[in-house]
């Protein structure tokens, strides 16, 4: 940071590698319009407005508060704007944009306390002081299953996902039609259209299938094994697919806007290398 930059003015969480370029472009356009309006009265004043506005955009990510809330709506008529603001996870197939890797093999909500009690009693999870974590026996089985799955083609993973989930049909979706690009496992009931599909990013599918299989000796109830596979993603310590280090962050739309004035962003667990969110922690 430059010695001349006032402390608190720079916002590193919205700049550098965290910068949202579409939001930046919208703010630059806003500054340009403001400077043009001021120039009618005074060219020197317009130069000051322009310089100050661009400096704020550069240092803070955006100059207009709430940009992440209005910018996507402002440019919505522009083709491709959805992908610009929401990245690869906004890639569409059949007119449907998948959620940001947040799909699951388990479509049903299970009471959290009941699930925790069941997993603790079954030996899937254990208590260490104030922390709850997978037992060594379960984690060893889980890691072994993930190792078997990550070397398989995504089509084979989709077939297994269909077999152990309530879905009756599965298919693989690739972003940009590139076999080496982003991949989803799409699950649906027979005859359902793409709007009713559940989409899982490949690392998420690997984690949940492996978690389901690893829980088999501990839990006879398939619904609890599916629920456990979804919940236990929070305990991942490496990417199920590339084995890279995971990073904790926050779920922020674009360059940092909250969904409401009193609502804090949810914490997430993601693989920076794959660009996949593995788990979104519930807000307290």
Buried (B, 14 or more C-beta within 10 A) or exposed (E): EEEEEEEEEBBEBBBEEBBBEBBBBBBBEBBBEBBEEBBEEEEEEBEEBBEBBBBBBBBBBBBBEEBBBBBBEEBEEEEEBBBBBBBBBBBEBEEBBBBBBBBBBBBEEBEEEEBBEBBBEBBBBBEEEEEBBBBEBBBEBBBEBBEEBBEEEBEEBBBBBBEBBBBEBBBBBBBEEEEEEBBBBBBBEEEBEBEEBBBBBBBBBBBBBBBBBBBEEBBEEBEBBBBBBBBBBBBBEBBBBBEEEBEEBBBBBBBBBBEEEEEEBBBBBBBEBBBBBBBBEEEE
